Amino acid sequence: MGRAVNVGANGWLLARILRAPGDAATLDAASWTALIAIARAEQMIGTLAWRLHGTTMPPAVARILADARASAEHGRTLALWEAEAARRALAPLGVPVVLLKGTAFVAAGLMAGQGRSIGDLDILVPRASLDVVERALLANGWEWVKPDAYDDAYYRRWMHELPPLIHRDRDRMIDVHHTILPLTARITPDAEGLLADAVPLRAEDKGGLAMLSRTDVIVHAAAHLFADGDLAGGMRNLWDVHCLIEEFDAEGLVERAEHHGLGDAVGRALRLAAALYGDGATLSPGDRLCLRRITARDGWGRATRPWTRLAFYLRSHWLRMPPAMLARHLWTKWRKQGG
């Protein structure tokens, strides 16, 4: 299947090398500079370093990527320790605690976690347990990132997570989710089903940490990218999808996606992941517009295509809440910022 894409000094360059690491041998100095800058901007320098490990490259590039591998390994250690700290704090509650996103990938030893940049610790717990989970975290050293009455009330009433918390000693953030999309969104995934089908990270540890099932983890990646966001971080997110599809048997994925109301989002994620990192796909005009947004970088890693980015930013807010509520929310935030 033909790709019909522009592989130059933009996100397509990074996708090309991740897809076919052997192509790095054809890069000149300017292309190496662009590749590293774009990978850093997309928070994929560790992933690139992992993919190119053992291949021939200029000595200066080899040093940069060696540092990136070491940094990614350090980040992995920190992420796993933070997950263990959360487990210890929440274990006495006896509630399910499901790791999400990058921490889940590294904890499970998945291909998607190799070299992956990991920021906050994201967990999923039952909505009915939010109060006790919140109290336990506050009692164990976490505190609110930015106490604000409006933001606090907005998160608690409308969002899919508590306001973000940060540990006062380790300076690490935790996002406590009770579902995977805001309550204002037009789509309502089955949060109870996500928890019920989650699998323990260790077979012998039935009361510890878990991760989403092999199908739900892909559904969540698609939901995060297409139903909840403005496609920022799309290259990394679609690499996650690509790796998960490569590693897991995708049987039942379509049915599970439809069950959560996310069939369209998952279908698009599969097509775009195949276009970027796989064997290609037949793309719709909407798919191509998404790829235009996702690959919007120049050879210095700077964001490009500002009107496309703005359109997707507005789209993300439109998907999150009804028009009247969106207008009130944006007006309130504008006034709070001194507008």
Residue pairs with C-beta under 8 A, 6 or more apart in sequence:
1 279
1 280
1 281
1 282
2 280
3 275
3 280
5 12
5 275
5 291
6 12
7 13
7 16
9 30
9 31
9 34
9 38
9 298
9 299
10 38
10 295
10 296
10 297
10 298
10 299
10 304
11 38
11 42
11 235
11 294
11 295
11 296
11 297
12 276
12 295
13 31
13 34
13 35
13 38
14 35
14 38
14 39
14 42
14 44
14 48
14 235
15 235
15 276
15 277
15 295
16 23
17 23
17 24
17 27
17 35
17 48
17 51
17 52
18 44
18 47
18 48
18 51
18 239
18 277
19 276
19 277
19 278
21 51
21 52
21 55
22 55
24 35
24 52
24 55
24 56
24 57
25 55
25 56
27 35
29 58
30 299
32 57
32 58
32 61
33 299
34 298
34 299
34 300
34 301
35 48
36 45
36 48
36 61
36 64
37 297
37 299
37 300
37 301
38 297
38 299
38 301
39 45
39 47
39 48
40 301
41 297
41 301
41 302
41 303
42 233
42 235
42 236
42 297
43 117
43 233
43 236
44 117
44 235
44 236
44 239
45 65
45 68
45 117
46 68
46 69
46 71
46 72
46 75
46 115
46 116
46 117
47 72
47 114
47 115
47 116
47 117
47 236
47 239
48 65
48 68
48 115
49 65
49 66
49 68
49 69
49 72
49 115
50 69
50 72
50 114
50 115
51 115
52 65
53 65
53 69
57 65
68 115
69 115
72 115
72 116
72 117
75 117
75 118
76 106
76 113
76 116
76 118
78 118
78 172
79 102
79 103
79 106
79 107
79 118
79 121
80 103
80 106
80 107
82 103
82 121
82 167
82 170
82 172
82 174
83 99
83 103
83 107
83 121
83 209
85 140
85 167
85 170
86 97
86 121
86 123
86 137
86 174
87 97
87 208
87 209
88 140
89 136
89 137
89 139
89 140
90 97
90 125
90 133
90 136
90 137
91 207
91 208
92 136
93 129
93 132
93 133
93 136
94 207
95 125
95 126
95 129
95 132
95 133
96 124
96 125
96 126
96 195
96 198
96 210
97 123
97 124
97 125
97 208
97 209
97 210
98 104
98 123
98 124
98 125
98 194
98 195
98 198
98 209
98 210
98 211
98 212
99 107
99 121
99 122
99 123
99 201
99 209
99 210
99 211
100 122
100 123
100 124
100 177
100 180
100 211
100 212
100 220
101 118
101 122
101 220
101 224
102 113
102 116
102 117
102 118
102 119
103 118
103 121
103 122
104 110
104 201
104 211
104 212
104 217
105 112
105 113
105 116
105 240
106 113
106 116
106 118
107 113
107 201
107 209
107 211
108 201
108 211
110 243
110 244
110 247
111 243
111 244
111 246
111 247
112 239
112 240
112 243
112 244
112 247
116 236
116 240
117 236
119 173
120 164
120 172
120 173
120 174
120 175
121 172
121 173
121 174
121 175
122 174
122 175
122 177
123 174
123 175
123 176
123 177
124 177
124 178
124 179
124 180
124 191
124 194
124 195
124 198
124 212
125 133
125 176
125 177
125 178
125 195
126 178
126 191
126 192
126 195
127 178
127 179
127 191
130 162
130 176
130 178
133 176
134 162
134 176
137 165
137 174
137 176
138 165
141 167
141 168
141 169
141 170
142 165
142 166
142 167
142 168
142 174
143 165
143 166
143 167
143 168
144 152
144 163
144 164
144 165
144 166
145 163
145 164
145 165
145 166
145 173
150 332
150 336
151 163
152 163
154 329
155 161
155 162
155 163
156 162
156 163
157 183
158 182
158 183
158 184
158 321
159 182
159 183
160 177
160 178
160 179
160 180
160 181
160 182
160 183
161 175
161 176
161 177
161 178
162 175
162 176
164 173
164 174
164 175
165 173
165 174
165 175
165 176
166 172
166 173
166 174
167 173
167 174
178 191
179 189
179 191
179 194
180 189
180 191
180 194
180 220
180 223
180 224
180 228
181 187
181 188
181 189
181 223
181 227
181 228
182 228
182 320
182 321
184 320
184 321
184 322
184 325
185 227
185 228
185 319
185 320
185 321
186 319
187 223
187 227
187 260
187 261
187 262
188 261
189 219
189 223
189 260
189 261
189 262
190 259
190 260
193 216
193 259
193 260
194 212
194 216
194 220
197 212
197 213
197 216
198 210
198 211
198 212
198 213
198 216
199 210
199 211
199 212
199 213
200 206
200 208
200 209
200 210
201 208
201 209
201 210
201 211
202 208
211 217
212 220
213 256
214 244
214 248
214 249
215 248
215 250
215 252
215 253
215 256
215 257
216 256
216 260
217 244
217 248
218 241
218 244
218 245
218 248
218 250
218 253
218 257
218 266
218 269
219 253
219 256
219 257
219 260
219 262
219 266
221 237
221 240
221 241
221 244
221 269
222 241
222 257
222 262
222 265
222 266
222 268
222 269
223 260
223 262
223 265
224 237
225 231
225 233
225 234
225 237
225 238
225 265
225 269
226 264
226 265
226 268
226 269
226 290
227 262
227 265
227 319
228 316
228 319
228 320
229 316
230 293
230 309
230 312
230 313
230 315
230 316
231 290
231 293
231 294
231 312
231 316
234 272
234 290
234 293
234 294
235 276
235 294
235 295
238 269
238 272
238 273
238 276
238 277
238 294
239 273
239 276
239 277
241 269
241 270
241 273
242 273
242 274
242 276
242 277
242 278
245 270
245 273
253 266
254 263
254 266
254 267
257 263
257 265
257 266
257 267
268 286
268 287
268 290
270 281
271 281
271 282
271 283
271 284
271 287
272 281
272 283
272 287
272 290
272 291
272 294
274 280
274 281
275 281
275 283
275 287
275 291
276 291
276 294
281 287
283 291
289 308
292 305
292 308
293 305
293 308
293 309
293 311
293 312
296 303
296 304
296 305
296 308
296 309
297 303
297 304
298 304
303 309
317 326
317 330
318 326
320 326
321 329
